[in-house]
Amino acid sequence: MSARNQTVAIGAFVVGALVILGVVLIYLLGTGLGDREKVIMVFDGSVKGLKVGAPLALRGVQVGQVTDIQVILDSNNLELIMLVEADLDTRSVQVRGGMNDRLTEELIEQGLRAQLNVQSLLTGLLYIQLDFFPDTEIKLAQIDSPHFQFPTVPTDLEKITRKLQEVDITRIVDDVNALADSLHNMVKDEQFVQIPANLNSTLTSLEALSGQLQTQLASTGPKLDSMLDESTTAVASVNAELPQIAELISGNLKLLDDAILAFEQTLKEVDGLVSGDSATVVEINRALQEVSRAGRSLQTLANTLERQPEALLRGKSGE
């Protein structure tokens, strides 16, 4: 190999090494080596569609990526749990104000949860979404891991699936079969079979009744029109006579007012006659006293005549 070719080969090797070194540096700086925090999440349901490298997003903003997916079998209760590890890029979230060592725990208390979401309906790929679900409880799996664990919440589809699993399908099928048997027995019942005939009879009766009503309406229609005309005439007559009736009533009311005034005046005069200090009452009292004395004299005379009848002829004894 000539010296020129060796020089070219060495130069190409050096350039290639520099390019590889630059790519490595860009990757290390881009991934924020030293600024990433390992976190774990445990899911109860299937994670089909979640791949290593899938995004970890906070309300749609990628803040990390999935680095590992493991299946753990709990031998105590024979349950499978899906353990997902992810790198959380702390530089992707800017924090205003002072840093707090319990900031992540406070966010968890406010409802920060991890949930599986669909990246694309065509591919079926999943990603992990971090968002706030304040009304959910904090459920942490008993996992021996040095990394921070985000609590998870099921997707809406998982909730529907769990509800469907709780439904007693066998009981529903039995109820449907019992309902079908009841319907079959009802259809075979003689009374149910007679329903169409009864309906036809009822419709026939309704048609006959409708004809009778139409006949009666046709016969009573002119009478009703005549009654309405007479009523209209009577109302018009009353309307024409109302002013005269009102005038007569007004005159009678005036006469009644005059009679009431005269009666009140008479009551005042009678009250003046019968008052205790009036001359008429004094004379009446005096006359009543004279009548009383005359009555006593007559009583005495009657008593005397009763004891001595002859006194009427001879006078009183001793006279």
C-alpha positions, 0 to 999 in steps of 0.5 A: 500500500502506498503512503498516499493510500495509507494517509487517506485510510488514516484520515477516513478512520479519524473522520469516522471516529470523530463522527461516531464520537459526535453522535455519541455526545449528541445522544448523551446530551440529548438524553440528559444523562445524569438528569433522568430518574428511574420510575416504576409502574404496576398495571393489573391488566394487559399491557399488549401494545406497550413496547420498550421505548414507548413514550411516558407523557405528562398531559401529552408532553413527553417526559420520558420513555419505557425502558423495561417491561416485566411480568411478576407472578405473586405466589401468595395469591397467584396474581400476575402483575405487569411491572413497567420501568421508565426513565423520567427526564426531570429536565422536561418539567420546569419547576417555578418556585423553590424545590420541595423534596416531597413535591412528587409525593404531594402531586400523588396526593393531588391525584397524579396517576399513570394510565395506559393510552393508545398512541394510534388506533391503526397500530394499536401501540400504547404509551403511558400518560401521567395525569391527575385523577383526584377522585381515585385512591392511591394503590401501590403494589408491594414491590421490592424496588429502589425506584419511585413507584407511580400509582396507576388507574385502569383505562375506561375499557378496563373498567367496562371489562371488569364490570362485564366480568362481574355480571352473572351471565348465567343468571341473565340467560336463565331469566331470558329463558324463563321469560321466553317460556312465559311468553310461549305459555301466554301465546298458547293460552286460549284467552290470548288466542281469543284476543283478535276476535274480541278486538274485532267485536270491539271494533264492530261495536265502536263502528255501530256506536259511531254510526248512532252518534252521527245519526243523533248529531244529524238529528239534533244539529238543527235543534242545537242551531235553533237553541243557539239562535234563541240564546243569541236573541235572548242575550241581545234582548237582555243587552238592550234592556240592561240600560233601562234596568240599570236606570230603574235600579238606580232610581230605586236605590235613590228612593231607598236612600231617602227612606233610610234618611227619613227613618234615621230622622224618626229614630232621632225624634223617638229617642228625644221623646223617650229620653229620661229628662224629656217633658213627655216622659215626665207627664207619662210618669205622672199619669202612670202614678195617677193610674196606679193610685186609681187602681189601688182605690178600685182594688180597695173598693172591690175588697170592701164590696167582697166583704160587705156587699150591702155597703153599696146600698147602706154605705160603709159600716160606721158611717 
